[in-house]
Amino acid sequence: MKDTRRARMSLGLLLAAALVLMTVDHRAGDDSPFGPLRGAGTALFGTAESAGAGVIRPVGQFFETMVGAPDAQRRIDALNAENQRLKRDLMEQSLDRRHSAELRRLLRVAGTAGYKIVSAQVIARRGTPGFEEAVELDVGSADGVRSEMTVLNGDGLVGRVIHTGTSTSTAVLLSDPASAVGARLEGSNEIGVVHGVGENGRLVRFRLLDSTAQVAPGRRIVSFGSQKGVPYVAGVPIGVVERVEATPGELTRIAYARPYADLTALDVVGVVVQAPQRDPRDPVRPNAPGRPNPPGESDRAQKPEASHRLDVSRKGA
């Protein structure tokens, strides 16, 4: 009991002394005799506080980060999803513009030549029995498409239909080694046969029936046309001659041409469901690289004669 009473008395004396010192220091203001002592205490305890904060702050930030991590991850996931959506939108817009441009070129060719076509889209590229290079189209018998119909795009001849289903069909490409198309040199009646040679559709072989026929690089080739336009209609641009092989003693002459249609990147195409009443001849062909059309020919290609009316059927129309 004596120890407890003495401790309480000591504590009371210390508190009273502290109150007296605080009162004296407050009333004295800047002239307080305890100023140096107060500054020393501030420096000592301020340093200790700063050191303690430096140790505790990273720990506190770590725990704050751990607590906020789920929300941060959700925000990151939301931003990534938004970026992916924007990328898809940009890609779809780009595809739509490209599809529109290809369809316009296709319709211009059809209108110039007087072909009645069903527009289609290539949905797959695959081989089929008897053919190495073929594509699947998203149109079929329900759209008026039948086997042995010409397939083209806005650049030139693509191939012909070989199988049809109700809503899809298969077309063999011009580049297939088993493909054969009657063809004619531009501006002349020199005819021959175009065969595919593979090589990813980069070249086709044009075998002229007359070994004395004059043919040189830069000459252009169009389809000669089959009887009643089956399987190939007349006047479809095929390609431009790149090289001619010497064939001494042969009855035929061989040239290699680069197809106008990019057979490795097909998208929008057209199936000719009705051939024109007359051969459109040469006006439908595109320019060869670096060669302008003869005077007046460009106008004919852009402004078809009245009889070459635009008659196009579209899937679902």
CORWO-V54204 format. One record per residue. N is the residue number from 1. OMEGA is omega in radians with two decimals (* if undefined). Layout:
# CORWO-V54204
n=<N:N>
omega=<OMEGA:OMEGA>
This chain:
# CORWO-V54204
n=<1:2:3:4:5:6:7:8:9:10:11:12:13:14:15:16:17:18:19:20:21:22:23:24:25:26:27:28:29:30:31:32:33:34:35:36:37:38:39:40:41:42:43:44:45:46:47:48:49:50:51:52:53:54:55:56:57:58:59:60:61:62:63:64:65:66:67:68:69:70:71:72:73:74:75:76:77:78:79:80:81:82:83:84:85:86:87:88:89:90:91:92:93:94:95:96:97:98:99:100:101:102:103:104:105:106:107:108:109:110:111:112:113:114:115:116:117:118:119:120:121:122:123:124:125:126:127:128:129:130:131:132:133:134:135:136:137:138:139:140:141:142:143:144:145:146:147:148:149:150:151:152:153:154:155:156:157:158:159:160:161:162:163:164:165:166:167:168:169:170:171:172:173:174:175:176:177:178:179:180:181:182:183:184:185:186:187:188:189:190:191:192:193:194:195:196:197:198:199:200:201:202:203:204:205:206:207:208:209:210:211:212:213:214:215:216:217:218:219:220:221:222:223:224:225:226:227:228:229:230:231:232:233:234:235:236:237:238:239:240:241:242:243:244:245:246:247:248:249:250:251:252:253:254:255:256:257:258:259:260:261:262:263:264:265:266:267:268:269:270:271:272:273:274:275:276:277:278:279:280:281:282:283:284:285:286:287:288:289:290:291:292:293:294:295:296:297:298:299:300:301:302:303:304:305:306:307:308:309:310:311:312:313:314:315:316:317>
omega=<-3.13:3.13:-3.11:-3.13:3.14:3.14:3.14:-3.13:3.13:3.13:3.13:3.11:3.14:3.13:3.12:3.12:3.14:3.12:3.11:-3.13:3.14:-3.14:3.12:-3.11:-3.12:-3.10:-3.11:3.12:-3.09:-3.12:-3.10:3.09:-3.14:-3.12:3.13:3.14:3.12:3.13:3.12:3.12:3.12:3.14:-3.11:-3.07:3.08:3.11:3.13:3.14:3.13:3.13:3.12:3.13:3.12:3.12:-3.02:-3.05:3.11:3.13:3.12:3.12:3.12:-3.13:3.08:3.11:-3.14:-3.14:-3.09:-3.08:3.14:3.12:3.12:3.14:3.10:3.11:3.11:3.12:3.13:3.11:3.10:3.12:3.12:3.10:3.13:3.12:3.12:3.11:3.12:3.13:3.13:-3.14:3.13:3.10:3.12:3.12:3.13:3.12:3.14:3.11:-3.13:3.14:3.14:3.13:3.10:3.11:3.14:-3.13:3.11:3.09:-3.13:-3.13:-3.13:-3.07:-3.10:3.09:2.94:-3.02:2.94:3.13:-3.09:3.09:3.08:-3.10:3.11:3.05:-3.07:3.04:3.12:-3.08:3.13:-3.12:-3.13:-3.03:-3.12:3.13:3.09:3.13:-3.10:3.03:-3.12:-3.06:3.11:3.13:3.14:-3.12:3.09:3.09:3.10:3.01:-3.13:3.05:3.14:2.96:-3.07:3.13:-3.11:-3.07:3.12:-3.12:-3.13:3.12:3.12:3.09:3.07:2.96:-3.13:-3.07:3.10:3.09:-3.14:3.13:3.04:-3.04:3.08:-3.07:-3.12:-3.13:3.14:-3.11:3.10:-3.07:3.01:-3.04:-3.10:3.04:3.13:3.04:3.14:3.09:3.11:-3.05:3.11:-3.11:3.08:3.08:3.00:3.12:-3.10:3.12:-3.14:3.07:-3.10:-3.13:2.95:-3.12:3.11:-3.13:3.12:-3.11:-3.13:-3.10:3.14:-3.10:3.13:3.11:-3.10:3.08:-3.11:3.08:-3.08:-3.03:3.04:3.14:-3.13:3.13:3.09:3.11:-3.10:3.08:-3.12:0.09:-3.08:3.05:-3.10:2.97:3.14:3.11:3.13:-3.11:-3.13:-3.09:3.09:3.12:-3.12:3.13:3.03:-3.12:-3.13:3.12:3.14:3.11:3.13:3.11:-3.03:3.04:3.08:-3.06:3.05:-3.12:3.04:-3.14:3.04:-3.02:3.10:-3.08:-3.10:3.12:3.12:3.12:3.09:3.06:-3.12:-3.12:3.07:-3.13:3.09:-3.12:3.10:-3.14:3.14:-3.14:-2.95:-3.02:-3.06:-3.03:3.07:3.08:2.94:-3.13:3.09:-3.12:3.09:3.03:3.03:-3.12:3.09:-3.07:3.12:3.13:3.14:-3.11:-3.11:-3.08:-3.09:3.08:-3.07:-3.11:3.13:-3.06:3.08:-3.10:-3.00:3.02:3.13:3.13:3.10:-3.12:*>
